[in-house]
Amino acid sequence: MKKRLKKKNKDMVPIEKVKDIIIQHDALEKELSSGSIDPKLFAKKSKEYSRLGRIILTARNFLNFENEKKDLENIVQDTKNDQEMIDLAQKDLNELMEKKEKYESELKLFLLPKDDDDDKNAIVEIRAGTGGLEASLFCSDLFKMYEKVCSKKKWQLEIINISKSEAGGFKEVIFSVNGNDIYSYLKYESGVHRVQRIPETETQGRVHTSAATVAVLPEAEDVDIQIKESDLRIDVFRAGGPGGQSVNTTDSAVRITHIPSGVVVSQQDEKSQHKNKAKALKILRSRVYEAEKRKKDQERSSNRRSQIGTGDRSERIRTYNFPQGRVTDHRINLTLHKLEEFLSGEIHEEMNQELRLKEQTLKLENLNS
């Protein structure tokens, strides 16, 4: 009997958290209408007010449920009432019970712990791992896949840096993606991607395994993290190597070191030193921000261990098997036998939805813990 009660309580929506929604919404409404809010915080608070506004009616209806239910039950149980009134009250009571389930479902999803960075743009870094030239070709394949996903979703992709290999692939490619809720989608791509296929140079038909790492960073802004000029060491040098031959007559390349964290970013793609510095700072800010975020996540590691999409770059998350035409995500044990469609971005959404659903399920289980 105790086990049943425990399970029932675990499935319930926490009343205090619903009350907090209303308190926060009303407080923000008052603050925003006062006209005395700090301009730097206005956009952020307006966004939060809008987010709460999407659930506020459901929250109020949920809290009013018990009173409405009691009133209708009194009508149904009062023998002095005529049958027509009782029947109408019973009908309303049945509808109210159905609405309650809807309220609970909406509130549970809304109350799930959210990543503060979900609505941010992202910087994606893909690097060839084990496997030599074959790994660099796979790195290029992954970039093309994300390029197609972005095109399909009408997201804006901008290449920040590309380092090509002798085989025509990429040793490294870094790009930014702008749009709506980018990080909430792409964060599940962080980790080690493994490919199994027969290289064109393989004469005996043996399957080779190689890998590439993907890091998805939330694009940090000045309001997210403050980087002091005094904490930076900026070195300029003559650009060279692939992509640099046309600009190696001037010191246009830039290397920026964030002294407190040790994060180093080099940029030489642009002919302008100013543009290279701007791009390098953009990457550096996001890497420093991610490092701080990861540190905080480790402090809450008991929760993070039960979630999908931890962003661990050393974690093998997916295998692309060409001979069998399949792609497998190891975090959710999902295999899709449509490798070509997946790489073309056509069914990438299907995998992403499953990852989201799994994480939501885990978070719902922990909601009241």
N, C-alpha and C positions, 0 to 999 in steps of 0.2 A: 504493500500500500504506500509506503514511504517513497519507493522508487517512482511510482506513478505520479505522485504529487510533485516530486522533484522535476520530472520531465515536463509536467504541465506548467510549472512555474518558469521553467527555462524557455518555454515557447511563448510566454506572455510578453507583451510590450511593457517596458518599465514606465510607470506612470510619471515618476519624477522627471524623467528625460523628456517626456512629452510636454510637461509643464514648463520645462526649461526652454523649449522651442518658442512657446508663447511669450514667455518673459523676455527672451532675447529679441524676438521680433518687435514687440511693443517698445522695448528700450531703444532699438535702432531707429524705429519710426519716429520716436520723439527726438532723438539726437539729430537725425537727418533733416527734420523739419525745423529744427531750432535755428539753423543757419550759422551756428557757432563752431561747427566741426572743423578740425584741421584739414585744410585742402589736400595735404599729402595722404590723408587717410580716407578721404571722401569716396574715391573710386572703390577701394577695398571694402568699405562698409556698405556701400550701395550694392555691391555684388553679393555680399552676405545677406543683406535685406531682401534682395530679389530671390536668392536661393531659399530662404526661410518662407518667403511669400508663396512659393509653390506648394508648400505643405501645411501652411497655417490653418486653412479651412478644415483639412482632415484632422489636424491636431485638436481643434476646438470641438469638432463633431465627436471625436473619440472620447474626450473628457466629458461631454454632455450625454454620452450613451447611457450610463447607469440611471440618470434622472429620467430620461425619455422612456427607458425600458420599464422603470418602476411605475410611471404614470400610465402607460399602456396596460401593464399587468393589472393595475388597480381597476381599470375599466373592464377588462376581460373577466376579472374575478367578482366584480360587483353584480350580484343577482338582481339588483333593482334596475339595471340598465336593460333596454330592449335588445332583442337578438341582433337586429341590424347594426346597432352601435357596437355590440360585442364582436360581431364578425368583422367589421371595419377595423376595430382596434387590433384584433388578432392578425389581420392581414398586414397592418402597419408594423406590428411586432415582428412578424416573420421577415419583412423587408428590412427592418432595423437590424436584425441578427445577421442578415446577409451583408449589410453595409459595414457592420462591425468587422467582419472578416476582411473586407476590402480595406478598411481603415488600418487594421493591424498589419496587413501585407505591405501597404504603402509606407507606414511608419517604420517597420522593421528595416526596409531597404534604405530609407532616409537616414536612420540612426546608425547604420553601419559605419564603423570608423573609416574615415576618408583620408587619402593621401593629400596633404595640403598642396601638392604640386600637380595634381591631376589636370587642372585647367591651363597649365603652362605649355609653352612651346617646348621643343626638345632639340638637343644636339646629339646626333648619333655618330658613334665612332666604330668603324668596322676594321679589324686588323687580321691579316693572314696569320694563322697559327701553325701547328705542326703539319708537315706535308709538302713543304717546299713550294715549287711553282704551281702545283695542283691546288694548294691552299690559297694562293693568290688568285687563281681563276675562280675559286669558290667565293672568295671575298668579293670579286666583281659580280658574281651571280646574285649574291645577297643584296648588294647595292641596287642592282637592276630590279630585284623583287620589291624592295622598299620604294623605289622610284615609281613602279607601277601601282603599288598600293596608294601612294600619295596622289598620283594622277587620278586614280579612281575616286578618291575621296575629295578631290579638288583642294588638296593641301599644297602649300607652296614649299618647294624643296630648293635649298640653295647650297651649292657645294662650297665648302670652306677650304678643304685641302685634299689633294689626291697625290699618292705616291705610287707610281706604276711599276710593274715587275717586267722582267724580260719576256715572259710568256704572254704579255698583253693583259694580264690581270692587274689586281691592285695589292700592293703590300699594305696599304692603309688608305682609307677614305673617311673623311669627316664632313658631315653636312648638317645643316639646321632644317627643321621642319616647322612651319608656321600655320596656324589654323585654330580650330576650336577643339579643346580638350585633347590635344596631341599626346601629352605625356601619359594620360590615362589609358591610351591605346598602346603606344609604343613601349611602355615600360616593361611589358611582358617579354620583350625581345632580348633583354639583357642576359648574357650568358654565353656559353660555348655552343656553337652550332657545328655539328659533325656531318661530313659528307662521305658517302661510300659510292664509288663509281670506278669505271675502267678508264684510265687516262688514254688520250689519243696516241700517246707514245708507247703504250703498253702492248707488246707484241704477243704475249702469251695469254691475254684476256683475263689477267688477274685483277681483282677488285682492290683498289687502294683506299685507305681511310685518311682523310685530312680534316682540318678544322679551321674555324675562324671565330674570333671573339667579337661580340657586339656589346657596346656600352651605350646605354640610353641615359642621357643626363637632362634633368629639367633645366631649361634655360633660365639662368638666374639674372635678376635685375638688381639695380642699385638698392631697391627697398628690401630685397631678400638678404643681401650680404654686403657689408661695407668693406671695401678693400682700400687701404690707405696707400697713397703714392710712396710713402716712406717704406712700405713693406715690399716694394717691387724693385727688382734689379733688371734693367732693360739694356740688352746688348744688341747692337746692330752689326751686320756683317754682309759680305757679298754673297748674293744668292748663287746657287749652283746645283748641278744634278738635274734629273728629269724635270722639265718645266721651268728651270731656272736659267737656261742658257741665254735667253733673250734679254735678261735683266742683270747679268753678272758684271756690268760695268760700273754699277753704283752699289752703295751699301744699303740695299732696300730690304733685305731680310731682317727679321726681328726675333729675338729670343727673350721671353719674359719669365723671370723666376719670382714666385711668391715665397719670400724668405721664411715666414713663419711655418708654412706647411711643406715647403720644398717642392711644390708643384711647378713644373717647367713646361712652357709651351713655345714652340718655334713655328714661325709662319713666313713663307717666302713665295707664295703663289702669285701675289700681286706685284706689279711694277712699282707701285707706290709704297714707300715706307710707312706712311700714315695709314693706308688701308690694311697693310699687314699687321700693324700694331693694333688696330681696331678689331680685326678678326682674332688675333691672339688673345686679346683681353676678354673677348666674348667667350672663348673656350676656357680660358683660365678661371674666369668668374664662376662658370658652371661646374668646373672640376673642384674648385675649392668649396663651393656650396654643397656639392654632392658628398664630399669628404666629411663636412660638418654634419650633414643629414645622416650619413652612414653611422657616424659616431653616436648620434642620438638614438638611431634605430637599434644599435647594439645594446644600449642601456635598457631598451624595451624588448630584448631578444626573446623573451618568453612568448610574447605575442607574435613577433615576426616569424618565428619558426613554424607557425601554423598557417602562414599565409603564402599565397602564390605571388610570384613576381618580386622576389626580394632584391633582385638586381645584382646578385652575386655573379661576377664575371667569370669565376672559376667553375661555376656549376654547369655541367652538361645538360642543356635543356632540350635539344632537338636533334634528331638524326634524319638526314635526307638520303634515302637509299635509291639510287638510280636504277640498278638492275631489277629491283622489285617494284619500282614506280610508286614508292610510298614515302610519306613523311610522318615521323612519330614524335610527339611531344612527351618527354619522359616525366614531366611534373604531374600530368593528369592521365598518363597512360592512354593517350588518344592517338590512333593511327588513321591517316587518311590515305587511301590508295589513289590519289590524284596529284602526284608530285608536280607534273607540268602545270596543272591549273593553279596549284599553290604558288609556284615560283612566278607565275604570271600575274599574281595578285588577285585572281578571280575568287578563290575560296579562302583567302587569308583571314577574312572576317569570321568564318566558321570556327577556326581554331581559336581566335581571339575571344569569341563569345563563350566558348567552353572554359577558357582560362578565367574569364570574369565570373562565370557562374560558380566555378569551383571555389574561387576566393570569397564570393558572397556567401556561399554555404558555410565555409569555415568561420567567417566573421559572424554570421547569424548564430552559430553554435556558441560563440564566445561573448555574444552581446551582453548577457546578464551575468557573466562570470566576473 
